[in-house]
């Protein structure tokens, strides 16, 4: 598969959230602010790259019948290793991301990519797929986070410096000063509403493209073994 | 027997699972051994900084983690009290307490000087409504600093709505009420157990 296609699939055509509708748990729970969405997205991307490479490198040894438990063991181990090393050596970052890391195991997008891509492709392609699937996921989570944060509390990227270090304090902006906040956008309904709107926007762009004669590529997302 | 038929056999599958379980388990054990000392140090450091937050800077010269007494409260629950001292003289007590907020328990850490004055309060854990009740968190507003310098006798330990000295939030009264109650109970506990807390070891 060509690199361009992999990149395009990850960011748009087969986007984890907008096309595959996977990873809904973090998408709803961790997008109440842009910083949270960004943090979860980046942590997931790191795990996705490593797990895709690991699954791809053992794909010839693992048989179809036992692949699911093997992949799950690999993914859970990687997540736990990331969790422990962050806690030990990057403790300040861990205090911000710690809550999310353990949740990554439950993100079916990771197993989804192992199944749909890494078990059928080479290590380099799989790493690329993991990277861009992860970046696509990060982009959507951050977008939902920005929308919910602006409407919900009138700020963008508040506490970004906790996540990315003091150099990124400039990201923290108050969009609407003296704004009382819209609680509903911070609570779970805000997540569903924003996701629904994003899905509608993506659909609309695709319909426009189709009407304009651009072929919309559809790649089956399941492991047709 | 060729490789293809071998792969289909139950022993290959079982062996494969066993192999992967062993490898992943071994990786976790090795990582745990390597990371646990660093994690322990980091957590102790965390605890020390959070304990120090509720005392003014330079207030004590001892390690709060090392000077600990256990005191039973009125309900017979064991409270771990960290004692602050300067030049050997015991000056203050730091301990955690909790009360029920709007959505589950609110756990707070209080620092109280020997003469019964609040030195500092921090909320350690809560599940209050984001945007309403979470203003008790020092990261959001400075409401929690209102307790500093107050003693049992020098303040009315109620929110303003109930005729006391402490602000409530628009739309959230239960949360600040619970925190005020928790701090007041901490002061009462401190007063009732002065002898036990400051007993020399």
Interface residues (C-beta under 8 A of the other chain):
Chain A: X32 X61 X62 X63 X65 X66 X69 X70 X73 X74 X76 X77 X80 X81 X84 X85 X87 X88 X89 X91 X95 X152 X153 X159 X181 X183 X186 X187
Chain B: X7 X8 X12 X13 X16 X17 X20 X21 X24 X27 X28 X31 X32 X34 X35 X36 X38 X39 X42 X45 X46 X129 X130 X131 X132 X139
